[in-house]
């Protein structure tokens, strides 16, 4: 059976009330090439045309497009178009013959001198400082001696069940402790919460951004331009490698999940960010469309509201 292919369009449109005289931007809008994900084509259109532009990888392997505009402009439009093929991720053995206690995974990460990324992904960040509240929330999942995979899946289930998806309840600056207190948020918040819970106990996990193919209501056509970027978590153990979990939808990532970028938290994967001179007040609009091109039809139960633009 062939792997499904998707056409992706991701457009960001800025409008300014006064001319912008200088603009320097970083775009992380190139889907990753991974063992299970192939990037067939990619184009990034910038309007007005950039005066300077080059691509370079960041420390996590994401492709970053650096561009700048030196002429006055009141509008900036950045449009990404890509075709991506997504196959099966490495299989996850949900019932291992020899359980691996999560404490042993933690100790192996701390003692590793070969792969530094898991160590980096177990530390606090500016957006995700160590949280006593997150550590306490994680404890029912991280029972002493519990198998690592069972523990992280249990944590994913609890976040999905305990928190309400509500795009109006948080902003990009909402902290994990605030999310824990109000028990609501969006995919970014739930991914951050799961990261904070795992890192508070010395476990490694990274933030993953990308797209999730959404299912239209029965009998209705797929809408265009109404999806948005999604976020989930990739947790690590030496035995399993990186296992991708989506607390928003309570499931492991499958062929519907298209990976755009990964990092320690949202700050490492922001699709478009930069510095401008002038501009006055600005308005931003984002639209995303993910369209299946071929491959097997999905026959899955409807999932929860899947994404909101952070």
Buried (B, 14 or more C-beta within 10 A) or exposed (E): EEBBBBBBBBBBBBBBEEEBBBBBBBBBBBBBEBEBBBBEEBEBEBEBEBEEBEEEEBEBEBBBBBBBBEEEBBEBBBBBBBBBBBBEBEEBEEEBEEBBBBBBBBEBBEEBEEEEBBBBBBEBBEBBEEBEBBBEBBEEBBEEEBBBBBBBBBBBBBBBEBBEBBBEBBEEEBBBBBBBEBEBBBBBBBBBBBBBBBBBBBBBBBBBBBBBBBBEEEEEEBEEEEBBBBBBBBBBBBBBEBBBBBBBBBBBBBBBBBBBBBBBBBBBBBBBEBEBEBBEEBEEEBBBBBBBEEBEEEEEEEBEBBBBBB
